[in-house]
Amino acid sequence: MKEGNILNQTGTRIAYFSMEIGLNSDVPTYSGGLGVLAGDTLKACSDLRIPIVGMTMLYRQGYFYQKLDPKGQQSAEPYEWQPKRFLNLLPEKVSVDISGRSVFVQAWTYRVVGRDGFEVPVVFLDTEIPENDPEARFFCRTLYGGEDRYRLSQELILGVGGVRMLEKLGFNDLRRYHLNEGHSAFLTLELLKKNLVLDGPGAIEAVRQKCVFTTHTPVPAGHDKFDYSLVREVLGDYFPLEELKKLGGGERLNMTLLALNLSDYVNGVAKSHGEVSREMFPGYSIDAITNGVHTGTWACESFNRLFSEMIPGGMNDPFSLRYILSVPRERIQRAHQAAKKELIELVNRTTLAQMSEEVLTIGFARRATAYKRFTLIFSDLDRLISISRNIGRLQLVFSGKAHPEDREGQAMIKAVIETAKRIHPDIPVAYLENYDMELARIMVSGCDLWLNTPRKPKEASGSSGMKAALNGVPSLSILDGWWIEGCLEGITGWAIGSAQVENNEDAVDAASLYEKLERVIVPLYYSNQEGWVDVMRNSIALNGSFFNTHRMMQQYVLNAYMF
Ligand SMILES: *Cc1c(COP(=O)(O)O)cnc(C)c1O
């Protein structure tokens, strides 16, 4: 998406700030669901002609490139990529004072082009400039690397530098600033400063009117907090500390609190996450807009073709994916088989798993972090093997990166790979390296069943199951996040455990998982192909048509941007 430098500043009304934005796997500046959602959001805006500009950071070493040794030990390598191949460098520079000196910030742009040519610019901030000292240049090296001071500096660049850069680039008629998670909450301070009277209720109200905040974190520990001693060192006299404490919490600076206090519209990312957030932050009005995925990005080639043929215009009007109900089962099966072939070939080319296109294939891929419970399906290996031997054969494809500091996550990957060796060849298990958007697309469309086993209520929404549904792949999942809304038992997929349970136990969930496989899912797959394809078709008709960013953005426009 290179060429030309002209930004459509004058018509742009909304600025969308996110610490990570995942547009495609060539621009590796995302770590997982948050970033992919941000990218999908901006793509839907380009399709719907919503005048928005994206603001994020450019990480020269990406998140990281994952390598796995034969024992399953992960190593994190710098992700080598060349920004200038995909982005345009702009001449404008701004500066932000960080830890007592000026840090210069430059900007690159990426153009997201919608289905009828409407363009949404995405601005990537970058401190890799000769004027900066080595530490300052390092601020744009990695995403979520380093300790608090590094993180705080990055958030200052994004929030304060971002507002200044937009002004410098001529975006002077912005009506809304959308904070995708609390990382960018410093932008509220910069807006406050522009209103001169810092502590006047009028100034705060004026800023609130402009800000929209989407929270993604259902557990208190997940919210960014900084010690005020560090804040004082890094921010210097940028903002009076006493005023800041009134807005961001007295003990430590809580970025979520800062965002909550300075936003007029706040939402969680699924209905249940809205409820959890209201409990976590009593006294704030918190709405819910359930996440979605971008149809044009996540429908695989064969379904893309099927949709264009049978549901013309469906990709830009995903509501009409409901008409898939009148498409013959055989066409759906054929489209799926093409996607499955691609996945199985990839697995057999890159691993020793020796998979077959005839076997029920379970997919599991996401960030490898403890609450996602990668190994829940391995709780009782004898039972799993007995299902595969006696009811119908199974094979499993895994993928996912663990944060380099996350020991538990890395141990989980190792456990999957060790278990794979133990149950081979009874159940072929593959772990594909370096999960990214490209691999995600192959996996969510090529498996037969998408498995998700988070510990409740930690999955704020989850989105890979939505991508699977769009490709006719049903989910088997814990009733958390989006699946509470998406699951119609036996119609769009299956639930593990019950909706009522709050602190789910591994053993109980594992038993429920095996029960579903043994009694319902595996028999359906092998003995009732028509019944199986009905579930596939319903996944598209009921979930593909709803859990997409077109619907989601229409809700943001009506509920958040036009308030
Ligand atoms: C969609 C996606 C995710 C998010 O998946 P969840 O189900 O929400 O955990 C993470 N990483 C990549 C590369 C993705 O494409």
The ligand as a Gaussian input file, in Angstrom:
#p B3LYP/6-31G(d) Opt

LIG

0 1
 C       -6.963000     -13.596000      15.796000
 C       -5.592000     -13.705000      16.288000
 C       -5.335000     -13.742000      17.664000
 C       -6.438000     -13.663000      18.699000
 O       -7.019000     -14.926000      18.923000
 P       -7.855000     -15.190000      20.239000
 O       -8.769000     -16.270000      19.910000
 O       -8.608000     -13.934000      20.537000
 O       -6.917000     -15.531000      21.317000
 C       -4.024000     -13.844000      18.089000
 N       -3.005000     -13.918000      17.209000
 C       -3.221000     -13.891000      15.880000
 C       -2.056000     -13.968000      14.962000
 C       -4.515000     -13.787000      15.370000
 O       -4.711000     -13.752000      14.060000

